[in-house]
Amino acid sequence: YNSKADAFCLNNIIPFNENIVDIVSSLCELGWLYKKVSNYLTFFNESNIPSQFIQSFSYAVQSELNEYYKLISFFKKKNESSNESDSTTEDLSLKNLVLWTTEPIERMRWLAVSCESVYTLRGTAIISQIYSYVNTAGAEIYLNKVLEEISKPFITFIRNWILYGDLQDPYKEFFVDIIEKINEDDIWNLRYKIVYKNIPNFLSRELAIKIFEIGKCINFI
């Protein structure tokens, strides 16, 4: 690993032909992307950021990295089989490595992009960002599981609000907020308010207002 270039590089002492260099550089990108994603995940986990969405995002990324670890384990087993001269298994050649890592590299790229963008975001802005990526050509198959996981807190907020009029939002991430200190005469009009900046981009303002009004009515029944 070359810290100045921020990349895994081939040793220049040993000469390689151009095709080998291109293949190895492509394989090295997977390791570099993993390192980047892993560092972001460590930051999220150690920072104790007060956000249910960050917690869900971290869990989703960890699940994706678990799949990466399975891939590495697969390579290790292939290498052991090759050393044992098992002719029934495919060789752990550069050609096969390229074939086996094409999809994981693309997946790790989108994970790295997601981590970098979520790094400065909080609350429902995280869902909005990932949702915008899922709508990007080619990203849906790689980030659908991430979007599904980080949407769980939001779905829980909505379910509790419209079914029970209950607002359990310790980090103020939902688009409904409660005003604690108000006069009793103003409870209906001022007790709850909509936080428009917390409405994710896939939810229209009109629908958010309807959700707000349903939960508000349930709360006062």
ROBA-71761 format. One line per 2 residues: their letters; for each residue x, y, z of N, C-alpha, C. Coordinates in Angstrom, 1 decimal. Last residue first. Layout:
N
A	X/Y/Z/X/Y/Z/X/Y/Z ~ ...
END
This chain:
221
IF	-57.5/11.7/20.1/-58.7/10.9/20.4/-58.7/10.3/21.8 ~ -55.1/12.8/19.7/-56.1/13.6/20.5/-57.4/12.8/20.7
NI	-53.8/11.0/18.1/-53.2/11.4/19.3/-54.2/12.1/20.3 ~ -55.3/10.9/15.8/-55.2/9.7/16.6/-54.7/10.1/18.0
CK	-54.7/13.5/14.8/-56.1/13.2/15.2/-56.1/12.0/16.1 ~ -51.9/13.2/14.2/-52.4/14.2/15.1/-53.8/13.9/15.7
GI	-51.9/11.2/12.3/-51.4/10.9/13.6/-51.8/11.9/14.7 ~ -53.2/12.6/10.2/-53.8/11.4/10.8/-53.2/11.1/12.2
EF	-51.5/14.8/9.8/-52.8/15.0/10.3/-53.5/13.8/10.8 ~ -49.1/13.5/8.8/-49.1/14.4/10.0/-50.5/14.5/10.6
IK	-50.1/12.3/6.5/-49.6/11.5/7.6/-49.6/12.3/8.9 ~ -50.7/14.7/5.1/-51.8/13.7/5.4/-51.4/12.8/6.6
IA	-48.1/15.7/4.8/-49.1/16.5/5.6/-50.3/15.6/6.0 ~ -47.0/13.8/3.2/-46.4/14.0/4.5/-47.4/14.8/5.4
LE	-48.4/14.1/0.9/-48.6/12.9/1.6/-48.1/13.0/3.0 ~ -47.5/16.7/0.1/-48.9/16.5/0.4/-49.2/15.2/1.2
RS	-44.8/16.3/-0.3/-45.2/17.2/0.8/-46.7/16.9/1.2 ~ -43.9/12.9/-1.0/-44.4/14.2/-1.4/-44.8/15.0/-0.2
LF	-41.0/11.1/-0.7/-42.3/11.4/-0.1/-42.8/12.8/-0.4 ~ -38.5/11.0/-1.5/-39.4/10.1/-2.2/-40.8/10.3/-1.7
NP	-36.9/12.7/0.1/-37.2/13.1/-1.3/-38.2/12.2/-2.0 ~ -38.2/13.0/3.5/-37.3/12.4/2.4/-37.8/12.7/1.0
IN	-38.5/15.7/5.6/-39.3/14.9/4.6/-38.4/14.3/3.6 ~ -37.1/17.5/7.1/-37.0/16.0/7.4/-37.8/15.1/6.6
KY	-37.9/20.0/6.4/-36.5/19.6/6.0/-36.3/18.1/6.2 ~ -40.3/20.3/7.7/-40.3/20.0/6.3/-39.0/19.5/5.8
VI	-41.8/19.2/10.3/-40.4/19.7/10.0/-40.1/19.3/8.6 ~ -44.9/20.2/11.6/-44.2/19.4/10.5/-42.8/20.1/10.3
KY	-45.8/19.9/15.1/-45.5/20.7/13.8/-44.8/19.8/12.8 ~ -48.0/19.9/17.9/-47.2/19.3/16.9/-47.0/20.1/15.7
RL	-49.3/22.0/19.4/-48.6/20.9/20.0/-47.6/20.2/19.1 ~ -50.7/24.0/18.1/-49.3/24.2/18.2/-48.6/23.0/18.9
NW	-53.4/23.4/17.8/-52.8/24.1/16.7/-51.3/24.0/16.8 ~ -54.1/22.0/20.2/-54.5/21.5/18.9/-53.7/22.1/17.8
ID	-53.1/23.7/22.3/-52.6/22.4/22.1/-52.9/21.8/20.7 ~ -53.8/26.2/23.1/-53.1/26.1/21.8/-52.7/24.7/21.5
DE	-54.7/26.1/25.6/-55.7/26.5/24.6/-55.1/26.4/23.2 ~ -52.5/25.4/27.2/-53.5/24.4/26.9/-54.5/24.8/25.8
NI	-49.4/26.7/25.9/-50.7/26.9/26.6/-51.7/25.8/26.2 ~ -46.4/24.7/25.8/-47.4/25.5/25.2/-48.6/25.7/26.1
KE	-43.6/22.9/25.7/-44.2/24.0/26.5/-45.1/24.9/25.7 ~ -43.1/21.0/23.5/-43.4/20.6/24.9/-44.1/21.7/25.7
II	-43.9/20.1/20.4/-43.6/21.3/21.2/-44.0/21.1/22.6 ~ -42.7/17.6/18.3/-43.6/18.0/19.4/-43.0/19.2/20.1
DV	-42.6/16.8/14.8/-42.0/17.2/16.1/-43.0/17.7/17.1 ~ -42.2/14.9/12.0/-43.2/15.4/13.0/-42.4/15.7/14.3
FF	-40.2/13.8/10.5/-40.7/15.1/10.0/-41.9/15.6/10.9 ~ -37.5/12.5/12.6/-38.8/12.4/11.9/-39.3/13.7/11.5
EK	-35.4/13.1/14.3/-35.1/12.8/12.9/-36.4/12.7/12.0 ~ -34.8/13.5/17.1/-35.5/14.6/16.3/-35.2/14.3/14.8
YP	-33.9/11.5/18.7/-32.9/12.3/18.0/-33.5/13.4/17.0 ~ -36.1/10.2/19.7/-35.2/10.8/20.6/-34.2/11.7/19.9
DQ	-39.1/9.6/19.0/-38.0/10.2/18.1/-37.0/10.9/19.0 ~ -42.0/8.5/19.0/-40.8/8.1/19.7/-39.6/8.4/18.8
LD	-45.1/9.3/19.2/-43.9/9.9/18.6/-42.7/9.5/19.4 ~ -48.3/8.0/18.3/-47.1/7.9/19.2/-45.9/8.5/18.5
GY	-50.6/7.5/17.2/-50.4/8.9/17.5/-49.1/9.0/18.4 ~ -51.0/4.9/16.4/-51.2/5.1/17.8/-51.0/6.6/18.2
LI	-50.9/4.9/13.6/-51.7/3.9/14.2/-52.0/4.3/15.7 ~ -49.2/7.0/12.8/-50.6/7.0/12.2/-51.4/5.9/12.9
WN	-46.9/6.6/14.4/-47.6/7.8/14.4/-49.0/7.7/13.9 ~ -46.0/4.0/14.0/-46.3/4.4/15.3/-47.2/5.7/15.4
RI	-45.5/4.2/11.2/-46.5/3.2/11.7/-46.9/3.6/13.1 ~ -43.5/6.2/11.0/-44.8/6.4/10.4/-45.8/5.4/11.0
FT	-41.4/5.0/12.5/-41.9/6.3/12.8/-43.3/6.5/12.3 ~ -41.0/2.7/10.9/-41.4/2.5/12.3/-42.0/3.8/12.8
IF	-40.0/3.8/8.6/-41.3/3.1/8.5/-41.9/2.9/9.9 ~ -37.6/4.8/9.6/-38.6/5.7/9.0/-40.0/5.1/9.0
PK	-36.2/2.5/10.3/-36.6/3.4/11.3/-37.7/4.4/10.8 ~ -36.1/1.2/7.6/-36.8/0.6/8.7/-37.1/1.6/9.8
SI	-34.4/2.3/5.7/-35.8/2.7/5.7/-36.6/2.2/6.9 ~ -32.0/1.0/5.9/-32.1/2.3/6.5/-33.5/2.9/6.5
EE	-32.7/-1.4/4.6/-32.3/-1.4/6.0/-32.5/0.0/6.6 ~ -33.2/-0.6/1.9/-34.3/-1.3/2.7/-34.0/-1.3/4.2
LV	-30.8/0.4/1.2/-32.0/1.3/1.3/-33.1/0.7/2.1 ~ -29.3/-1.9/1.2/-28.9/-0.8/2.1/-30.1/0.1/2.3
KN	-30.5/-3.4/-0.8/-30.5/-3.9/0.6/-30.2/-2.8/1.6 ~ -30.0/-1.7/-3.1/-31.4/-2.0/-2.6/-31.4/-2.5/-1.2
LY	-27.5/-1.4/-4.1/-27.8/-0.6/-2.9/-29.2/-0.9/-2.4 ~ -27.2/-3.0/-6.4/-26.1/-2.9/-5.4/-26.5/-2.3/-4.1
IE	-29.3/-2.6/-8.1/-29.0/-4.0/-7.6/-27.9/-4.0/-6.5 ~ -29.1/0.2/-8.5/-30.2/-0.4/-7.8/-29.9/-1.8/-7.2
AG	-27.1/1.2/-10.1/-26.9/1.2/-8.7/-27.9/0.4/-7.9 ~ -27.8/1.3/-12.8/-26.8/0.4/-12.4/-26.6/0.2/-10.9
AT	-28.8/4.6/-12.8/-28.7/3.4/-13.6/-27.5/2.5/-13.1 ~ -30.2/5.7/-9.8/-29.2/5.8/-10.8/-29.0/4.5/-11.5
NV	-31.9/5.1/-7.7/-32.5/5.5/-9.0/-31.5/5.8/-10.1 ~ -30.1/4.8/-5.7/-30.8/3.6/-6.2/-31.5/3.9/-7.5
YS	-29.3/7.4/-5.3/-28.4/6.5/-5.9/-29.1/5.3/-6.5 ~ -31.6/8.4/-4.0/-31.2/9.0/-5.3/-30.2/8.1/-6.0
YI	-31.5/6.8/-1.7/-32.6/6.6/-2.7/-32.3/7.2/-4.0 ~ -29.4/7.9/-0.4/-29.3/6.5/-0.9/-30.4/6.2/-2.0
QS	-30.5/10.4/0.2/-29.2/10.3/-0.6/-29.1/8.9/-1.2 ~ -32.7/9.9/1.7/-32.9/10.6/0.5/-31.7/10.4/-0.4
II	-31.6/8.7/4.0/-32.5/7.9/3.1/-32.6/8.6/1.7 ~ -30.2/10.9/4.9/-29.5/9.7/4.6/-30.3/8.8/3.6
AT	-32.1/12.7/5.6/-31.3/13.1/4.5/-30.5/11.9/4.0 ~ -33.2/11.8/8.0/-33.9/11.3/6.7/-33.1/11.7/5.5
GR	-30.2/12.0/9.8/-31.6/11.8/9.7/-32.1/11.3/8.4 ~ -27.3/13.5/8.2/-28.0/13.0/9.4/-29.5/12.8/9.1
LT	-24.1/13.6/6.5/-25.6/13.7/6.6/-26.1/13.1/7.9 ~ -21.4/13.2/6.1/-21.8/14.5/6.7/-23.3/14.7/6.9
YV	-21.4/10.5/5.1/-20.5/11.0/6.2/-20.9/12.2/6.9 ~ -22.8/9.9/2.9/-23.5/9.9/4.2/-22.7/10.5/5.3
SE	-20.8/10.0/1.0/-21.9/11.0/0.9/-22.6/11.1/2.2 ~ -19.1/7.9/1.7/-18.6/9.2/1.6/-19.7/10.3/1.6
CS	-20.9/5.7/1.5/-20.3/6.1/2.8/-19.8/7.5/2.8 ~ -21.5/5.7/-1.2/-22.5/5.9/-0.2/-22.0/6.4/1.1
VA	-19.0/5.1/-2.3/-19.7/6.4/-2.7/-20.7/6.7/-1.6 ~ -18.6/2.6/-1.2/-17.7/3.7/-0.9/-18.3/5.0/-1.2
LW	-20.8/1.2/-2.4/-20.7/1.3/-1.0/-19.8/2.5/-0.5 ~ -20.0/1.4/-5.1/-21.2/2.1/-4.6/-21.3/2.2/-3.1
RM	-17.7/-0.2/-4.9/-17.6/1.2/-5.4/-18.8/2.0/-4.9 ~ -18.7/-2.7/-4.2/-17.9/-1.9/-3.2/-17.7/-0.5/-3.6
RE	-20.0/-3.4/-6.6/-20.8/-3.2/-5.3/-20.0/-2.4/-4.3 ~ -17.8/-3.6/-8.3/-18.9/-2.6/-8.6/-19.7/-2.3/-7.3
IP	-16.5/-5.7/-7.1/-15.8/-4.4/-7.2/-16.9/-3.3/-7.4 ~ -18.4/-7.8/-7.3/-18.0/-7.3/-5.9/-17.3/-5.9/-6.0
ET	-18.4/-8.2/-10.2/-19.6/-7.7/-9.4/-19.2/-7.2/-8.0 ~ -15.6/-9.0/-10.6/-16.3/-7.9/-11.3/-17.5/-7.3/-10.6
TW	-14.5/-11.2/-9.4/-14.5/-9.9/-8.6/-15.2/-8.8/-9.4 ~ -14.5/-13.3/-11.1/-15.1/-13.5/-9.8/-15.3/-12.2/-9.0
LV	-13.0/-12.4/-13.2/-14.4/-12.8/-13.4/-15.1/-12.8/-12.1 ~ -10.5/-12.0/-12.0/-11.2/-10.9/-12.7/-12.7/-11.2/-12.8
LN	-9.9/-14.6/-11.3/-10.1/-13.6/-10.2/-10.8/-12.4/-10.8 ~ -9.6/-15.8/-13.7/-10.7/-16.2/-12.9/-11.0/-15.2/-11.8
KL	-7.2/-14.5/-14.5/-8.4/-14.5/-15.3/-9.6/-14.8/-14.5 ~ -5.4/-15.3/-12.5/-5.8/-13.8/-12.6/-7.0/-13.7/-13.5
SL	-6.6/-18.3/-10.9/-5.8/-17.6/-11.9/-6.2/-16.1/-11.9 ~ -7.1/-20.6/-9.3/-7.2/-19.3/-8.8/-6.2/-18.4/-9.6
DE	-8.9/-23.1/-11.3/-7.7/-22.5/-10.8/-7.9/-21.0/-10.3 ~ -11.7/-25.0/-10.2/-11.1/-24.0/-11.1/-9.9/-23.4/-10.5
TT	-11.3/-28.5/-9.4/-11.7/-27.1/-9.1/-11.0/-26.2/-10.1 ~ -10.3/-31.0/-10.0/-11.8/-30.8/-10.1/-12.2/-29.4/-9.9
SD	-7.7/-31.2/-9.3/-8.0/-30.9/-10.7/-9.5/-30.7/-11.0 ~ -5.9/-30.2/-6.8/-7.2/-30.8/-7.0/-7.7/-30.3/-8.4
SE	-3.4/-29.7/-5.6/-3.5/-30.2/-7.0/-4.8/-30.9/-7.3 ~ -3.2/-28.3/-3.4/-3.4/-29.7/-3.2/-3.5/-30.4/-4.5
NS	-3.2/-25.7/-4.3/-2.0/-26.2/-3.7/-2.0/-27.7/-3.5 ~ -5.9/-25.5/-5.0/-4.9/-25.5/-6.0/-3.6/-26.0/-5.5
SE	-7.1/-25.5/-2.5/-7.4/-26.6/-3.4/-6.3/-26.7/-4.5 ~ -6.1/-23.1/-1.5/-5.7/-24.4/-0.8/-5.9/-25.6/-1.7
NK	-7.4/-21.4/-3.2/-5.9/-21.4/-3.2/-5.4/-22.7/-2.5 ~ -10.0/-21.8/-2.6/-9.6/-22.1/-3.9/-8.0/-22.2/-4.0
KK	-10.0/-20.8/0.0/-10.3/-22.3/-0.2/-9.8/-22.7/-1.6 ~ -9.5/-18.2/-0.5/-8.5/-18.9/0.3/-8.7/-20.4/0.1
FF	-11.8/-17.4/-1.9/-10.5/-17.4/-2.6/-9.4/-18.2/-1.8 ~ -13.7/-17.7/0.1/-13.8/-18.5/-1.1/-12.5/-18.6/-1.8
SI	-12.9/-15.7/1.8/-12.8/-17.1/2.3/-12.9/-18.0/1.1 ~ -13.5/-13.5/0.2/-12.1/-13.8/0.5/-11.9/-15.2/1.0
LK	-16.3/-13.8/0.2/-15.6/-13.9/-1.1/-14.1/-14.2/-0.8 ~ -16.9/-13.4/2.9/-17.2/-14.7/2.3/-16.4/-14.9/1.0
YY	-16.2/-10.7/3.0/-15.4/-11.7/3.7/-15.6/-13.1/3.2 ~ -18.3/-9.7/1.5/-17.0/-9.5/1.0/-16.0/-10.5/1.7
EN	-20.4/-10.2/3.2/-20.4/-10.8/1.9/-19.0/-10.8/1.3 ~ -19.7/-8.4/5.2/-19.7/-9.8/5.5/-19.7/-10.6/4.2
LE	-20.2/-6.0/3.9/-18.8/-6.4/4.1/-18.7/-7.9/4.5 ~ -23.0/-6.0/4.1/-22.4/-6.0/2.8/-20.9/-6.5/2.9
SQ	-23.3/-5.7/6.8/-23.8/-6.9/6.2/-23.2/-7.1/4.8 ~ -22.1/-3.1/7.2/-21.5/-4.3/7.8/-22.0/-5.6/7.1
VA	-24.1/-1.6/5.9/-22.8/-1.7/5.3/-22.0/-2.9/5.9 ~ -26.2/-2.0/7.7/-26.4/-2.4/6.3/-25.0/-2.6/5.6
YS	-25.2/-0.9/10.0/-25.6/-2.3/10.0/-25.7/-2.8/8.6 ~ -25.0/1.8/9.2/-23.8/1.0/9.6/-24.0/-0.5/9.5
FS	-27.7/2.4/8.8/-26.8/2.4/7.6/-25.5/1.6/7.9 ~ -28.6/2.2/11.4/-29.2/1.3/10.4/-28.2/1.2/9.2
QI	-27.2/4.4/12.5/-27.0/3.0/13.1/-27.5/2.0/12.0 ~ -28.1/6.5/11.0/-26.7/6.1/10.9/-26.5/4.7/11.4
FQ	-30.8/6.4/11.9/-30.5/6.1/10.5/-29.0/5.8/10.2 ~ -30.7/7.2/14.5/-31.1/5.8/14.2/-30.8/5.4/12.7
SP	-28.1/9.0/15.9/-29.0/8.9/14.7/-29.4/7.4/14.5 ~ -25.6/10.3/17.3/-27.0/10.1/17.7/-28.0/10.1/16.6
IN	-22.7/8.4/16.9/-23.5/9.5/16.3/-25.0/9.3/16.7 ~ -20.4/7.1/17.8/-21.6/7.1/18.6/-22.5/8.2/18.2
SE	-18.0/6.7/16.7/-18.4/8.1/16.9/-19.6/8.2/17.8 ~ -17.6/4.1/16.0/-16.9/4.6/17.2/-17.3/6.0/17.6
NF	-19.2/3.7/13.8/-19.4/2.8/14.9/-18.7/3.4/16.2 ~ -18.2/5.5/11.9/-19.6/5.5/12.3/-19.8/4.8/13.6
FT	-15.5/4.7/11.7/-15.8/6.0/12.2/-17.2/6.1/12.7 ~ -15.8/2.1/10.7/-15.2/2.3/12.0/-15.5/3.6/12.6
LY	-16.8/2.8/8.2/-17.7/2.1/9.1/-17.1/2.2/10.5 ~ -14.6/4.1/7.0/-15.9/4.9/7.3/-16.7/4.1/8.3
NS	-12.9/1.9/6.9/-12.5/3.1/7.7/-13.8/3.9/8.0 ~ -14.3/0.2/5.1/-14.1/-0.2/6.4/-13.7/0.9/7.4
VK	-14.2/1.8/2.7/-15.5/1.5/3.3/-15.3/1.1/4.8 ~ -11.4/1.7/2.3/-12.1/3.0/2.4/-13.4/2.8/3.1
KY	-10.8/-1.0/2.1/-10.2/-0.2/3.1/-10.9/1.1/3.4 ~ -12.4/-1.6/-0.2/-12.7/-2.2/1.0/-12.1/-1.4/2.2
LW	-10.9/-0.1/-2.1/-12.3/0.2/-1.8/-12.8/-0.3/-0.5 ~ -8.5/-1.6/-2.1/-8.5/-0.1/-1.7/-9.9/0.3/-1.4
GL	-9.4/-4.1/-3.0/-8.8/-3.9/-1.7/-8.8/-2.5/-1.2 ~ -10.2/-3.3/-5.5/-11.2/-3.9/-4.6/-10.7/-3.8/-3.2
EC	-7.9/-2.5/-6.7/-9.0/-1.5/-6.5/-10.0/-2.0/-5.5 ~ -6.5/-4.8/-7.3/-6.1/-3.9/-6.1/-7.1/-2.9/-5.8
LS	-7.7/-5.6/-9.6/-7.9/-6.4/-8.4/-7.5/-5.6/-7.2 ~ -6.7/-3.6/-11.3/-8.1/-3.7/-11.1/-8.5/-4.5/-9.9
SV	-4.0/-4.2/-11.1/-4.5/-2.8/-10.7/-6.0/-2.9/-10.4 ~ -3.9/-6.6/-12.4/-3.6/-6.6/-10.9/-4.1/-5.2/-10.4
ID	-4.6/-5.9/-15.0/-5.4/-6.8/-14.3/-5.2/-6.7/-12.8 ~ -2.5/-4.1/-15.7/-3.9/-3.7/-15.7/-4.8/-4.6/-14.9
VI	-0.3/-5.8/-15.5/-0.4/-4.6/-14.6/-1.8/-4.1/-14.5 ~ -0.8/-7.6/-17.5/-0.8/-8.1/-16.1/-0.9/-6.9/-15.1
NE	-0.6/-6.0/-19.7/-1.9/-6.7/-19.4/-1.9/-7.1/-18.0 ~ 2.1/-5.2/-19.7/1.0/-4.2/-19.4/-0.3/-4.8/-19.1
NF	4.3/-7.3/-17.7/3.8/-6.8/-19.0/2.5/-6.0/-18.7 ~ 6.6/-6.3/-15.2/5.4/-7.0/-15.6/4.9/-6.5/-16.9
PI	9.6/-6.4/-13.2/8.9/-6.0/-14.5/7.7/-6.9/-14.8 ~ 10.1/-5.4/-10.0/9.8/-6.6/-10.8/9.0/-6.2/-12.0
IN	10.1/-2.9/-8.9/11.4/-3.7/-9.0/11.2/-4.9/-10.0 ~ 7.7/-1.9/-8.4/8.3/-1.5/-9.7/9.7/-2.3/-10.0
NL	5.0/-3.6/-7.2/6.4/-3.2/-6.9/7.1/-3.0/-8.2 ~ 1.8/-2.1/-7.6/2.8/-3.2/-7.9/4.2/-2.7/-7.6
CF	-0.2/-0.6/-5.0/0.6/-0.6/-6.2/1.5/-1.8/-6.4 ~ -3.1/0.7/-3.6/-2.2/-0.5/-3.6/-1.5/-0.5/-5.0
AD	-3.2/4.2/-2.6/-3.5/3.1/-3.5/-2.6/1.9/-3.3 ~ -2.2/6.8/-2.0/-3.5/6.3/-1.5/-4.0/5.2/-2.4
AK	0.2/7.8/-2.6/-0.7/7.6/-3.7/-2.1/7.2/-3.3 ~ 1.2/7.6/0.0/1.2/8.9/-0.7/0.2/8.9/-1.9
SN	0.9/5.0/0.8/0.1/6.0/1.5/0.1/7.3/0.7 ~ 0.6/2.1/-0.9/1.4/3.4/-1.0/0.5/4.5/-0.4
Y	0.8/-1.2/0.0/0.0/0.0/0.0/0.9/1.2/0.0
END
